[in-house]
Amino acid sequence: MPVRHSVCALDCPDCCSLLINVEDGKGSHLRGDPSHPITRGFLCGKVARYLDREYSPDRLLYPQKRVGPKGAGHFERISWDEALDSIVSRLKETADEFGPEAILPYSYAGTMGYLNGSGMDRRFFHRLGASRLDRTICSSAGGAGLAATLGFKYGTEPEQFRHSKLIIAWGANVLATNVHLWPFIVEARRNGARFYVIDPIRNKTARLADKHFSVFPGSDLALALGLMHVIIGENLHDADYVTRYTEGFDELKQLAAKYPPERVEALTGIDRMEIVALAREYATTRPAVIRLNYGTQRSERGGNAVRAISALPALIGSWREIGGGLQLSTSQAFRVNKQGLEMPELQLKSPLGRESRIVNMSELGKALTELNHPPVKSLVVYNSNPASIAPNQNLVLRGMRRDDLFTVVLEQFQNDTADHADILLPVTTFLEHTDLYFAYGHYYLQLARPALPAPGETKSNVEIFRLLAERMGFDEPCFRDSEDDMIRTLLDSDHPFLQGITLEQLDRDHFVRLEISAAAEPYQPFANGEFGTPSGKCEFGAASLDYQPPVESRFGASELRARYPLEMISSKSHDSMNSTFGNRTPAQSQTSLLYMERSDAEPRGIATGDRVRVFNGRGSCTLVAQVDGDVRSGVVWAPSVRWNKLAPEGRNVNALTSDRLTDIGGGPTFYSCLVEVEKCGD
């Protein structure tokens, strides 16, 4: 039985190496590659069942066009020629009447592959002159904070966590969203390490921690400043590292002095003595490492919270130690030639003759209902499901249901966004096409070839945009590039991290460690400074770090708080990947729940199993109460993201979230959200 190699393309830091048994042209068994240093032979529960998705009877297999009202999901089958001709005709009409910027592409990380995620599609839209999408929906605020402090989005190798003596998961539900880090944490704990979790939710990871610090939503910046107050005030910082490799310590010291433990206790809900003890333990335990994740940055002060937390390893000098430091993202270490892949210079050949405008994807509702000069008249969606995942959902859906909006959706399943398509195109899964993959949780570049035949008439994103370019009359040679041509372009980089890595090597070995250090040596990106900031040092940036509570929080706008007294967190479900597995029964079950604390539930007459209405001024949705100890008083937790069509009244928790943006990075503030909850009648 042939065994073929592939790579998991889903939006996860682990970017797993896969092996698949193929029998009579059909996949029969999918498993993790035991030779991959991070995957180590196992898969998460979601991807272990991926063949169920691959061969689902609900898979989209043929092009279709809408035959009913928008959002109703009624379609009829058409040929590829009719579909492509219709798309090209409408895009040309839009560009001729309103200008090409009236066309908006909308995509994110439905695949983490370079080619199908940001390859031929970027070339097509650049040449067309379409609006550019600012892809902020997930990590932009945290990325901006990390880059402002460190200059690079690098971090501690996951393999080094086994050497740590104190591991802090800050806003990181490791078991649900980064499970391949867990064996390294287990190994460290067997060797005596302590494992702590800082998170508003007592999630799966927090239940297994040595300590769980249940911080108020959106108050992480205040907690970081409180830790700095103790570390600096008690001279527990590494004065030598700070002097050699940091910038702005004196200003940080002055700011931290304003955050004594008693003040931070009031702002964060963490007992003042626990703050002192955590600061002392973190500063004196060698080595200590922080696994920071993107949950921290999904509040109004989230970008600067990440900035402050990512300064802590420099403050105590833990970048010097194997098993020390911090990991949020490793993505920037993959210094491939993205300019050559995406070719932004094609914009100069568009009818605009210049760079086109930028539209923030976190404000899609406003873009579709308020943007003008020109308005958005055509929308092309791929690698994303904005009808489910975008904030301020009711405004997004109002925009997507406009009769004058022409919408094209590339999808594998008929999800909520697909229901709003005028033309619906079937696309391949990662098991069916060629791509090159980076990771944001390790340092291995990976290649995958098709392991399975593409079913029906499905096509890859690369092929679809290549065909659209041909019909548009774009005659530049780049639109005829093969997948291998595009991969060779990506690998044509002068950065030392890519030196010597070839397509032939990737074809042979499937995964290759970046040239970040000698193969037998651990990678310590900032052991000797060498930060990527303008100063070349870790920049503390105290001027931007003074904490202000989010508008939608227990210490925010009093009028809002009076009407909507509960802070809602809508972090990821254990059983879905954003909305990717939203049609599976386990994901539907998880995302139908609202976790409440007893002191909030009982005065409202709510018990476990009751149907409840969760609402605020933007909208409402119906969920099922789960009254237990997983949240503290004043906080409710609604795992996300549910498909609207599978929810009562056709709405999920993003009917409640706002399109207010983060302090830096222009990201969404999903976790700064005030709501009220009431029991539904029988």
N, C-alpha and C positions, 0 to 999 in steps of 0.2 A: 504494500500500500504506500503510494508516494506521500512524503511529508514535505510540505512547503512552508516557506517562511513568510511572515507578514509583520506589520507593525500596527498597534492600536492607534488610531488617529483621533481619538476622542479628547476632549478638553480636560486634560489631567496632567499633573506634573510628571507622572511616572513614565509615560510614553513607552508602553511595554513592547517587548519583542515577543512575537507569537510563533507558534508552530501549529500547523493544521494538517490533519490527515485527510487525504482526498481519495475517495472511492467512486469509480465510475463518473468522474467529473464533478462530484458533489462532496462538500465538506462533511466529515463525519465526527471529527473531534477537534476541539480548539483548546490549546493550553499555552501556558507561559513557557518561554524558552529558558531551560535551566542554565544555559551557558552565558546568558546576559547578566552582568554584575548587579543589576538593579531588579530586573524581573524575577530572576532566580527560580523559575519554574512554576510560579503560581499566578493566578489572575484574580482580580476583584470579582465579586459575585455578579456584577452587571455584565462584564465582558465575557465571563465564563459561559454565559448563556447567549452570546451574540449570534450563534447560528440559528437560534429561534427567530431573531430579527432578520437575518439573511434570507431565510426561507419562509418568512411569514406570508400567509395568503393575502395580507393587506398591503403588501409591497406594491408601490407604483411601478408599472412596467411599460406604459405607453404614453405618448403625449396626449393631452386632453385640452379641450376648450370649455369655458363656462357656458352653461345653458340656462341657468337660473339666476336669481338675485345674488349679489355679492354677499359672501359669508354663509350662504346656504349650502355650499359644497356640492352643487350639481354640475356634472361635467359629461362630455361625450368624447369618445376617442377620435383622434385625428392623426394624420401622418406627420412625420418629422418635417417634410417639405412644407406642409401647410402651417405647422407651428412656427418654423423658422421664418417663413415668408411673412406671416402675420406679425411676428415680433419686429422684424426689420422695418416693415411698413409703418407700424405705429411709432417706433422710435424715430424714424425719419420725419414723420408728421409732427411729432413733439418738437424735435430740434428745429424744423423749418418754421413752425409757428411761434414757439416760445424761446428758442435757443436751447442748445444741448444741456445747459445746466438745469433745465427742467426735468432731466432724467437723473434719478437717484439710485445708485446701487446700495444694497443693504446686505451686509454679510458679517459674520464673525468667525468663531472657532468651531463650527460644525465638523471641520477637519483641521488637524494641526499640520497637515502636509503643505509644503511650500507651493507645489504646482497647482493643486486643486483648491488651495486656500487663498493664494495671492499671486497667481501666475498669469495665465492667459486672460483671466478676467480683468486684472489691473491694466494690462496692455490695451484691451478692448475699450474700457471706459476712459482711459487717458486719451486714446486716439479719437474717441467719440466727442470728448469735451464735456462729459457728464460731470455733475457735482461729485466732489470727493467726499468720502465718508470718514469722519473722525471716529475711529473704532474704540470707544471708551467704555463699553458696557460692562466690562469685567475688571480690568487690572490697571487702568490708566492712572488713577489717583495713587495707588501704591507704587506703581512704576515711577511716577514723578517724584514721590517722596524718597524712594530708594536712590534714584539717580541724583537727586539734589544733595544727599548726604554722602554717598559713596562714589558717585560719578559713573558707576557701572551697575548693571543688573547681573551681578555675580553673587555667589554665596558659597557656603560650606558644602562640600560634597556629601551626599547622603551616606556614603560608605564610612565617613568619619564619625558619624553619630555614635557608632559603637564604642568610640574612645571617650565619649563625654561622661562626666560625672554628675552634671546637672543639665537636664533637657527641659526647656520651657516651650510648650506649644501655645502660641499666642494667637488667638483667632484662627486656629488650625485644628479642624476635626480630622486628625490623621487617618483614623480607621475608615472614614467615609470618603475622603477626597485625596488621600496620598498613602494608600495602604502599603505600598512597597517600601516606605520608610519604616514601617512598624517593626519588621524583624531586626533592624539595626538598633531601634530603641529597646526592644526586648533583650538583645545581646548586652547593651550597655547596662540595663537594670540587673541582669544576672551578675554583672561585674561590680555591682554596688551603686550604680547611678540612681538618682532620684528623678522622677518625671512629674512635672507640674503642668497644669492647663489653666490658661486665662481665657475665659469665654463667658458670655452672659448665659449660655445654655449648658445644662448638664447633659451633654451629648454622649454618644457612644465612647468617645475617647476620654472625656472627662470622668466617666464612671470608672475607668481603669487607672486613673492617675493617682499618684501619692497624695497630691493636693489639688483641689479645684478652687480657683479664685473667680467667683461669680461677679464679674464687673458690670456696672450699669452700661447699657448700650450707648456707644458713642463717647465713652469717657476714657478710652485707652490712652490718649495723649496726657491727660491729667495723671494717670497712673505712672506712665513713663517718667514724667517730671517729678513725681513723688519718689520714685526709686533713685533718680539722680540726686535729689535733695539729700537723701541718706548717704549715698555713695560718696558724693563730694564733701558733704558736711563732716563725715567721719574719716576723710582722707583714705578711702578705700579704692580710689581710682588709681590707674597706672600712670603716675606722673611722667614717667619717661616716655611712654607711648604717646600720651597726650601732647607733650612738648614737641616730640619729633614729627608726629604724623597727623595732627588735628589742627583745625582752625576755628577760632571763636570760643575757646574755653572760658575766658573771663566773662563774656556775655552770658554763656550758658550757666555758669555758677551763680550769677546775679538772678537769672530767671528761676533757677531751681530753688533758690533760697525762699522764693515766694510760695513754694508748695510743700509746707511741712506736713507730716503724716496726718494730723487732725483735719487739715483742710482737704487733703486728698481722700481721706475716708468719707467725708461728706459728699465729695464729687463723684466717687466711684463705687461706694457701697462696700469697699474692702476695709476690714478692721485695721486701724492704724498700727497696731502691733504686728499684724501680718505683713503690712507694707514694709515696716522696718526689718522684720526677719527675712523677708524675701530679698530685699536689697542687699543685706549683709551676706546672705547665702550665695546670691548670684555673684557678688564681687569677690568672694573669697574661695569659692569652689573652682578648682582648676582641673580640666577645662569645663567651661559652661557654654552651652549653645542654645540659640533661640530658633525654633521653627515658627516663623511668622507667616501667616497666610492672609489671603485677600479679604477675609471676613472683617478684618480690622479697618479696612479703608472704605467700607461702604456706608460711611456716615459723613456728615458735613465737615467734620474735622479729621476725616480719615487719612487724607494725604499727609498732613503734618503729624498725625499719630505714627504713621509708618516712618516718617523722617526721624522722629524722636526715638522710636524703638530701635531703628537701625543704627543709631548713634551709640547705643549702649555697649556693644562689643568693643568699640574704639575707646570708650571711657574706661573700661576695665582691662584693655589690652588683650582680649581673648582671641583676636585675629592671629596672634602669634602662635597659638597652640593648636596642635592636631586635635580635632574634636571640639574646637572652640569656634566662636564667630556667630554667624546667622545665615539662615537661608530664607529668602522670599522667592526669588527667581534666579535661574541660571541662564535665562533665554538669551541675554546679550552676548554670551560667550560664543554663540553660533554665528561667527562673523562671515557668513556667506555673502555673496554679491547680490543682495536684494535689488539694488538699483538696476543691475543688468537684467534681472528677472522681470521686474515690474515696469521698467522703462518709462518713468514719469516725463521724460523729454518728449514723448509722443503727444503730450498736451499742446506743444507748440505747432504740431501739424493738424490739430483739430480746427474746426471753424472759429474757435475763440482766439487761437494764436497765442494763448497765455495759460497760466495755471488757472484752473477752475475754482469755484468757491468751495468751502469746506462746511459740511453739515454734521453736527454732533449727533451720533446715533442714539444717545441717551435722551435726546429731545425729539424723538421721531414724531410724537403726537403733534408738537408745535410745527415741525417741518411740514407735516401733511395738512395742517389746518390753518397755519398762520404765515408761513414763509411766502415771500413774494419777490418779484423782480429777479428771476421768474418764480412762479409757484411750481411745486413738484407736480408734474403731470404724468410721469411714467416712473414706476418703481420696479426694480429687479432684485428679487430676494433669493439668496442662496447661502447655505451654511449657517442659517439662523432661522428662528421662529418668532419674529417680533410680536405677533399677535398674542403670544403667551408670555414672552420674557421681558418685553420692554416695560419701563415704568409708566405710570399714568395711563393705564390700559384703556380706559374708556375713551380718552382722547385719541389714542392710537387707533382704536377700532373705528371711531367716527371718521378718522382720516382715511383708513383703508377701505371704508364702504362708500367713498365718494364715487358717484357714477362717472365722473370725468377723469378718474385716475385709472390708467392702464397698468396692470400689475402682472408681472411674470414671476413665477416661483419655480425654483429647481429643488426637488425634494425626493426623498425615498418613501415617505408615507404622507397620507393626507391629513396633516395636522391643522391647527387653527389658521396658520398663515396660508396654507395651501387652499383652504376653503375660500379665501378672498382673491384667488388668482383669476385672471382672464385667460392666461395660458399657463398650463401646469406641465412641467417637463420632468421625466423620471431620470434619476441619476444613480450612478454606481455607489457601492459602499467601498470602504478602504480595502476590502478583500479582493476587489475586482479591478483595480487600476494601479498604475505605477506612481510612486511619489517618494519624495525625500522628506525626512522628518527631523525637526529639532525637538528639544525637551526643555521644559522650564523647571525641572526638578532633578536633573542630572546632566552629565557632560558627554553623552554618547549620541553621535549623529547616525541616523539609520535610513536604510533604503528598503523599499518593498516593491516587489513586482506583483502582477495579478496572481493570486493564488487560486481564484475560482473564476469561471466564466461569468460574464455579465448577463443577467437574465433578461428575457423579453427584448425591449428596444432601449434599455437604459444606456446612457452615455455618461462619461466623466465630465466634470466641469471644464476641464481643459478642452475636450473635444467640442463641447457645446459652444464655448466662446470662440474657438477657432472657426467653427462653421458660421457663426454670426458675423465674424469679421469678414469672412469671404463674401457673404451676401451683402454686407455693407459696402463692398468694393474697396476695403482696406488692402492695399497691395504691398505694404511693407513686408520684407522677408521674415520678420520676427513672428508674423502670424502663421507661418508655415513651419515653425520650429517643432520638432518632435519632443517628446518627454525627455529623452536622453540629451537633446540639445539644451534644453532648459536646465537640466541638472548640471551639465558641464558648465553652463554659465554661472550657476550658483557657486560651484566649487572654484571658479576662477577668481579667487580672492587673494590679495597680497597680505592678509592678516596672518600672523604666525600661528594662530590657533588652527588654521585650515591647511597649513603647509604640508604637502605630501599626500593629502587625502584625495583619492581619485574615484571616479565612477567604477572602474574595474575592481578596486579594492572593496568598495561597498557591495558590489555585486557578489564578490567572493565571500566576504566576511559578514555581510548584512548590517553590522553595527561597528563603528570605529570611535574610540575615545578621541576627543579633541586634543590637539597638541598643546595642552595647557601646562604640562610639566612632564618630566620624564615618566614613562609608563609605570615605573615601580614606586614613584613618589606621590604622596598626597598633595593635592592642590591647595595652597594657602594664598588666596588672591591678595590679601592686604597685610601679610605678616611684616612686610617692610614698607608699609605705606603704599605708594604707587596707586593712589586713588585716581579716578578719572574726572575729578572736579577741576574747575579752572585753577585752583590753588595747588592741585596735586595732593591735597590732604583731605581727610574726613572733615566735612564742613558741618558744624553743629547747627548753624542757622537759627540761633535763638530768637532772632527778631521776629520770626514767623510762628514761634511755638507756643506763645501764651494761649492758654486754653479758654475757649468760650463754648458752653454747652450748645448742642444742636437746637435749632428752632423747635423741631419736633422731638422733644425729650422731656423728662421729668423736671428739668431745670430750665426749659426753654420758654416759649411764648405762653404766658399764663392763661390767656384766653383760649388758646387751642387745648391746653392741658385740662382746662375745666370741662370742655366738651368731650374730649377724647383722652381719658386719663391713663391709658395703657400703652406701653412701648412695644411695638411688634417687630420681632426679628423673623425674617423669612429666608433662613439659610437653606443650603442644599439638602434634599432628601437623601437618605442612605441608599435608596433603590433606583435613583435616576441620575442622569448626567445633564443638569439643567433641564431641558424638556425632551431630550433625545429618547428616553425610554418612557415617556409620559403615557403611552398607551398600554403599558404592561400593568397587570393586576397589582403587583406589589407596590409599584410607584403610585398608582391611583389610590391605594389604601393609605400610604404614608402621607401623601399630599392632600388628603381629605381632613387631616387632623389639625386641631388647635390646642396646643398645650397651655394649661393655665395652672396657677398656684391656688391652693385651696382658699386662701384669704381673699382672693379676687373672685373666685367662682361662687362661693357660698352666698355672699350678699346679693349676687345676681340670680340666685336660684338655679345654678348650673351644676350638673354632676356629669361624671364620665359617661359618654354615650349620647348625651343630649346634642341635638342639632342647634347650632348657634349662628347668629348673624354677626359678622364682624364688619364694622363700617366706620367711615369718616366722611369728610366733606367731598372727597373725590369719588367714592363709590362704596360698594359692599360686596361681600361674598358669603356663602354659606359653608360652614365646616362642621366637624363633629368634635365635641369637647373631649379632651383627655386631661383629667385633673390629677396631677402627681407632683413629684418634687423636682422636675427637670428645669423649671424656671423659678425665679424668685418673685416676690410680690411686686406688682406693677409692670411685669413683663409677660408677654404672650409670645408663643413660638408657632409659626405656621410653616412647616417644611414645604419647599417649593422645588420644581415649578410644575403645576398641574396643567394639563390641557384644558382649555376653557370648555370645549365641547363635551368633556366628560364630567363637568362640574355642574351642580345645580345653578340654574339661571345663566349658565354660560360664562362665568367669570371666575378668575382665580385671584390670588392675593395681590397681584399687580394692579388690580382695580383700586387698591388702597395706597400703593406707593406713589411718591411724587417724582416729578422730573426736575426737582431742585438739584443742583450740581455740587460736587465736592469742592473743598477749599482750593486744591490744586489738581491739575490733571483732567478737569472737566468730566469726572466720572459720576455715576448715579449714586443717590443716597438711599438705596433700598432699605437700610437698617436704621434710618432716622424717620420713623413712621409712627405717628400716634393714632390710636384707634379706640373705639368702644365696642363692647361685646354684649349681646343680649340673647337670651334663650328664645328659640323659635317656638311658635305655637304648634299644636299637634297637626 
